[in-house]
Amino acid sequence: MLFVRNRSPLLATMNHVKTERLESGDSPLPDWEGTRPVEDCNSVVGELETITSKRERRRFLSSPENRQACILGPRDFINVEFVNGFVDYSTLRLQIPIVKLSFRLDKLWDGQPVRYECISRSTLQTYFVIVVQIVELNGEPVSE
């Protein structure tokens, strides 16, 4: 059984986080509720701190020592809300307001999943990867 110390900024940087410790490593994943996760990371933080808000979680996990004190294992299920303010997936448009740049991504997109990677600039260590794959576009399934 593998347990790792949490050095990743994933739990500290996401907008909303809900963690659960599953009964066993092969337990089925919880059903997706289809809504923003209710803030609760106590299954990972445990006795270290009582966290009831995004602000408290970010403050606590901004410390590398606190992140490393959180042990993640194969039974930890992490549900986060990931938001990219530049891409609107409902219209497939990229908008960068500072330079007033906007264009349609469907002209450039070839159907491949979009990957967001959180990587340390100094060590190039990958902390986590988020993959977005569009399965339906304009009510029609996108072929794989």
C-alpha positions in Angstrom: 0.0 0.0 0.0 1.5 3.4 -1.0 1.2 6.5 1.1 2.6 9.8 0.0 3.2 13.0 1.8 1.3 15.8 0.1 3.8 18.2 -1.4 1.5 19.2 -4.2 -0.3 22.5 -4.2 -3.5 20.8 -5.5 -5.5 21.0 -2.3 -4.3 24.5 -1.6 -5.0 26.0 -5.0 -8.4 24.6 -6.1 -11.5 26.7 -5.6 -13.5 24.1 -3.7 -12.3 20.8 -2.3 -14.1 17.8 -0.8 -12.1 14.7 0.3 -13.3 11.3 1.5 -11.5 8.3 2.8 -12.9 5.2 1.1 -13.4 2.0 3.1 -10.9 0.1 1.0 -8.6 0.7 -2.0 -11.0 -1.1 -4.3 -14.2 0.6 -3.0 -16.3 2.1 -5.8 -15.9 5.9 -6.2 -18.7 8.0 -4.7 -21.3 9.2 -7.1 -20.7 12.6 -8.7 -23.2 15.0 -7.3 -23.1 17.3 -10.3 -22.6 20.4 -8.2 -19.8 22.3 -6.7 -18.1 20.2 -4.0 -19.0 21.2 -0.4 -15.8 22.3 1.3 -14.6 19.5 3.5 -11.0 18.2 3.5 -11.0 16.9 7.1 -10.4 13.3 5.9 -7.0 14.3 4.7 -6.1 17.1 7.2 -7.5 15.0 10.1 -6.4 16.1 13.6 -4.0 18.8 12.3 -6.7 21.5 11.9 -10.4 22.0 11.8 -11.1 23.5 8.4 -14.6 24.7 7.4 -13.9 27.2 4.6 -11.8 27.7 1.4 -10.0 30.5 3.1 -9.0 28.4 6.1 -7.9 25.5 3.9 -5.7 27.8 1.7 -4.2 29.5 4.7 -3.4 26.1 6.4 -2.0 24.5 3.2 0.0 27.5 2.1 2.7 26.1 4.5 4.9 23.4 3.0 5.2 21.8 6.5 1.4 21.6 6.8 1.1 20.1 3.3 3.7 17.5 4.1 2.0 16.5 7.3 -1.1 15.5 5.3 -0.6 11.9 4.2 -2.5 10.7 1.1 -3.1 7.1 0.4 -5.0 4.9 -2.2 -8.2 5.2 -0.2 -8.3 9.0 -0.5 -10.9 10.4 -2.9 -10.4 14.0 -3.9 -13.2 16.0 -5.6 -12.2 19.5 -6.7 -13.8 22.3 -8.7 -11.3 23.3 -11.4 -11.9 26.6 -13.2 -9.9 28.1 -16.1 -11.0 31.7 -16.5 -9.6 32.0 -20.0 -11.5 29.1 -21.7 -15.2 28.9 -22.0 -15.9 25.2 -22.8 -19.6 25.8 -23.5 -18.6 28.0 -26.5 -15.1 26.7 -27.1 -13.6 30.2 -27.0 -10.3 31.4 -25.6 -10.5 34.9 -24.2 -7.5 36.8 -22.8 -9.0 40.1 -21.5 -5.7 41.9 -20.8 -4.7 42.0 -24.5 -8.4 41.7 -25.7 -7.6 38.5 -27.6 -10.4 36.1 -28.3 -10.8 33.3 -30.8 -12.7 30.1 -31.4 -10.9 26.9 -30.3 -13.0 24.6 -32.4 -11.1 25.8 -35.5 -7.9 24.6 -33.9 -9.0 21.7 -31.8 -8.6 18.2 -33.3 -10.6 16.4 -30.6 -7.6 15.6 -28.3 -8.1 15.9 -24.6 -6.9 19.2 -23.1 -4.3 18.8 -20.4 -3.4 21.2 -17.6 -0.3 20.3 -15.7 1.0 21.7 -12.4 4.7 21.5 -12.6 7.4 23.0 -10.4 9.4 25.6 -12.3 12.6 24.8 -10.4 12.6 21.0 -10.4 10.2 20.3 -13.3 8.4 17.8 -11.0 4.8 17.2 -12.0 2.4 17.6 -9.1 -0.9 16.9 -10.8 -2.5 16.8 -14.2 -6.1 17.7 -15.1 -7.5 16.3 -18.3 -10.6 17.8 -19.9 -12.2 15.7 -22.7 -15.3 16.9 -24.5 -17.6 14.0 -25.0 -20.5 15.9 -26.5 -20.5 19.0 -28.7 -23.8 20.7 -29.8 -25.8 17.7 -28.6 -23.8 15.3 -30.7 -21.3 12.7 -29.3 -17.6 13.5 -30.2 -16.0 10.4 -31.7 -12.9 9.1 -29.9 
